[in-house]
């Protein structure tokens, strides 16, 4: 991707999405778990669930219906019939 795409034209800084890239610390883990606990269901996109501690979230919240999908695998659908 062109480096110009990532530049902020209002201050010459770099634009970074609010995501955690590989090798970066997870600074909002407690917040992520709180939101997962409050959700009715989980839709987990674009992850192999190989990187911890985030890979633990589905196991911590396993009583919720969820869909987990990654680009190189078929979706894993976990549902509870209530």
Contact map, one row per residue, 1 for C-alpha under 8 A:
1110100000000000000000000000000000000000000000000000000000000000000000000000000000
1111110000000000000000000000000000000000000000000000000000000000000000000000000000
1111111000000000000000000000000000000000000000000000000000000000000000000000000000
0111111000000000000000000000000000000000000000000000000000000000000000000000000000
1111111000000000000000000000000000000000000000000000000000000000000000000000000000
0111111100000111000000000000000000000000000000000000000000000000000000000000000000
0011111110011110000000000000000000000000000000000000000000000000000000000000000000
0000011111111110000000000000000000000000000000000000000000000000000000000000000000
0000001111111000000000000000000000000000000000000000000000000000000000000000000000
0000000111111000000000000000000000000000000000000000000000000000000000000000000000
0000000111111000000000000000000000000000000000000000000000000000000000000000000000
0000001111111100000000000000000000000000000000000000000000000000000000000000000000
0000001111111110000000000000000000000000000000000000000000000000000000000000000000
0000011100011111000000000000000000000000000000000000000000000000000000000000000000
0000011100001111100000000000000000000000000000000000000000000000000000000000000000
0000010000000111111000000000000000000000000000000000000000000000000000000000000000
0000000000000011111000000000000000000000000000000000000000000000000000000000000000
0000000000000001111100000000000000000000000000000000000000000000000000000000000000
0000000000000001111110000000000000000000000000000000000000000000000000000000000000
0000000000000000011111011100000000000000000000000000000000000000000000000000000000
0000000000000000001111110000000000000000000000000000000000000000000000000000000000
0000000000000000000111110000000000000000000000000000000000000000000000000000000000
0000000000000000000011111000000000000000000000000000000000000000000000000000000000
0000000000000000000111111100000000000000000000000000000000000000000000000000000000
0000000000000000000100111110000000000000000000000000000000000000000000000000000000
0000000000000000000100011111100000000000000000000000100000000000000000000000000000
0000000000000000000000001111100000000000000000000000000000000000000000000000000000
0000000000000000000000000111111100000000000000000000000000000000000000000000000000
0000000000000000000000000111111110000000000000000000110000000000000000000000000000
0000000000000000000000000001111111000000000000000000000000000000000000000000000000
0000000000000000000000000001111111100000000000000000000000000000000000000000000000
0000000000000000000000000001111111110000000000000000000000000000000000000000000000
0000000000000000000000000000111111111000000000000000000010000000000000000000000000
0000000000000000000000000000011111111100000000000000000000000000000000000000000000
0000000000000000000000000000001111111110000000000000000000000000000000000000000000
0000000000000000000000000000000111111110010000000000000010001000000000000000000000
0000000000000000000000000000000011111110000000000000000000001000000000000000000000
0000000000000000000000000000000001111111000000000000000000000000000000000000000000
0000000000000000000000000000000000111111110000000000000000000000000000000000000000
0000000000000000000000000000000000000111110000000000000000000001100000000000000000
0000000000000000000000000000000000000011111000000000000000000001110000000000000000
0000000000000000000000000000000000010011111100000000000000000001111000000000000000
0000000000000000000000000000000000000000111110000000000000000000011100000000000000
0000000000000000000000000000000000000000011111100000000000000000011110000000000000
0000000000000000000000000000000000000000001111100000000000000000000111000000000000
0000000000000000000000000000000000000000000111110000000000000000000011100000000000
0000000000000000000000000000000000000000000111111100000000000000000111000000000000
0000000000000000000000000000000000000000000001111110000000000000000011000000000000
0000000000000000000000000000000000000000000000111111011000000000000000000000000000
0000000000000000000000000000000000000000000000111111001000000000000000000000000000
0000000000000000000000000000000000000000000000011111111000000000000000000000000000
0000000000000000000000000000000000000000000000001111111100000000000000000000000000
0000000000000000000000000100100000000000000000000011111110000000000000000000000000
0000000000000000000000000000100000000000000000001011111110000000000000000000000000
0000000000000000000000000000000000000000000000001111111111100000000000000000000000
0000000000000000000000000000000000000000000000000001111111110000000000000000000000
0000000000000000000000000000000010010000000000000000111111111000000000000000000000
0000000000000000000000000000000000000000000000000000001111111100000000000000000000
0000000000000000000000000000000000000000000000000000001111111100000000000000000000
0000000000000000000000000000000000000000000000000000000111111100000000000000000000
0000000000000000000000000000000000011000000000000000000011111111000000000000000000
0000000000000000000000000000000000000000000000000000000001111111100000000000000000
0000000000000000000000000000000000000000000000000000000000001111100000000000000100
0000000000000000000000000000000000000001110000000000000000001111110000000000001100
0000000000000000000000000000000000000001110000000000000000000111111000000000111100
0000000000000000000000000000000000000000111100000000000000000001111100000000111000
0000000000000000000000000000000000000000011100000000000000000000111110000011110000
0000000000000000000000000000000000000000001110100000000000000000011111000011100000
0000000000000000000000000000000000000000000111110000000000000000001111101111000000
0000000000000000000000000000000000000000000011110000000000000000000111111110000000
0000000000000000000000000000000000000000000001000000000000000000000011111100000000
0000000000000000000000000000000000000000000000000000000000000000000001111100000000
0000000000000000000000000000000000000000000000000000000000000000000011111110000000
0000000000000000000000000000000000000000000000000000000000000000000011111111000000
0000000000000000000000000000000000000000000000000000000000000000001111001111100000
0000000000000000000000000000000000000000000000000000000000000000001110000111110000
0000000000000000000000000000000000000000000000000000000000000000111100000011111000
0000000000000000000000000000000000000000000000000000000000000000111000000001111100
0000000000000000000000000000000000000000000000000000000000000001110000000000111110
0000000000000000000000000000000000000000000000000000000000000011100000000000011111
0000000000000000000000000000000000000000000000000000000000000000000000000000001111
0000000000000000000000000000000000000000000000000000000000000000000000000000000111
